[in-house]
């Protein structure tokens, strides 16, 4: 009886994928941090505080959705 072992991905591919995922997460975090703490958010805080909570929730939902979709492409 011949026993075959599962084929493993080379370690360099695993490392590259991990580094890419860390970089990608940092890019998304930076983009949404800027969006959530930029001028429009300050404008809402000053002039429309009731809308600020909805804006923050929408930014977070969009961040999660876009990151999930982008991660599926890799």
C-alpha positions as CSV (number, residue, x, y, z in Angstrom):
1,X,0.0,0.0,0.0
2,X,1.4,3.4,-1.0
3,X,0.8,6.3,1.4
4,X,1.0,9.7,-0.1
5,X,1.5,12.8,1.9
6,X,-0.4,16.0,1.2
7,X,1.4,18.5,-1.0
8,X,2.6,21.4,1.1
9,X,3.0,24.9,-0.2
10,X,6.6,26.2,-0.2
11,X,7.4,28.3,2.9
12,X,8.3,31.3,0.8
13,X,4.8,31.4,-0.6
14,X,3.3,31.3,3.0
15,X,5.7,34.0,4.1
16,X,4.9,36.2,1.1
17,X,1.2,35.8,1.6
18,X,1.5,36.6,5.3
19,X,3.5,39.8,4.5
20,X,1.0,40.8,1.8
21,X,-1.9,40.3,4.2
22,X,-0.2,42.4,6.8
23,X,0.5,45.1,4.3
24,X,-3.0,45.0,2.9
25,X,-4.6,45.3,6.4
26,X,-2.3,48.3,7.1
27,X,-3.4,50.0,3.9
28,X,-7.1,49.4,4.6
29,X,-6.7,50.6,8.2
30,X,-4.9,53.7,7.1
31,X,-7.5,54.5,4.4
32,X,-10.5,54.1,6.8
33,X,-8.7,55.8,9.7
34,X,-8.2,58.8,7.4
35,X,-11.8,58.7,6.3
36,X,-13.1,58.3,9.9
37,X,-10.9,61.1,11.3
38,X,-10.7,63.5,8.4
39,X,-12.4,66.8,7.8
40,X,-15.9,65.4,7.0
41,X,-16.1,63.7,10.3
42,X,-15.0,66.9,12.1
43,X,-17.7,68.7,10.2
44,X,-20.3,66.2,11.3
45,X,-19.2,66.4,14.9
46,X,-19.6,70.2,14.9
47,X,-22.7,70.6,12.8
48,X,-24.6,67.3,12.8
49,X,-23.6,65.3,15.9
50,X,-26.6,62.9,15.5
51,X,-25.3,61.8,12.0
52,X,-21.8,61.1,13.4
53,X,-22.8,57.8,14.9
54,X,-24.4,56.6,11.6
55,X,-21.3,57.8,9.6
56,X,-19.0,55.9,11.9
57,X,-21.1,52.7,11.6
58,X,-21.2,53.1,7.8
59,X,-17.4,53.5,7.6
60,X,-16.8,50.4,9.7
61,X,-19.3,48.3,7.7
62,X,-17.7,49.5,4.4
63,X,-14.2,48.7,5.7
64,X,-15.2,45.2,6.6
65,X,-17.1,44.5,3.4
66,X,-14.3,45.9,1.1
67,X,-11.6,44.1,3.0
68,X,-13.5,40.8,2.8
69,X,-14.0,41.2,-1.0
70,X,-10.4,42.2,-1.6
71,X,-9.1,39.3,0.5
72,X,-11.2,36.9,-1.6
73,X,-9.3,38.0,-4.8
74,X,-5.9,37.0,-3.6
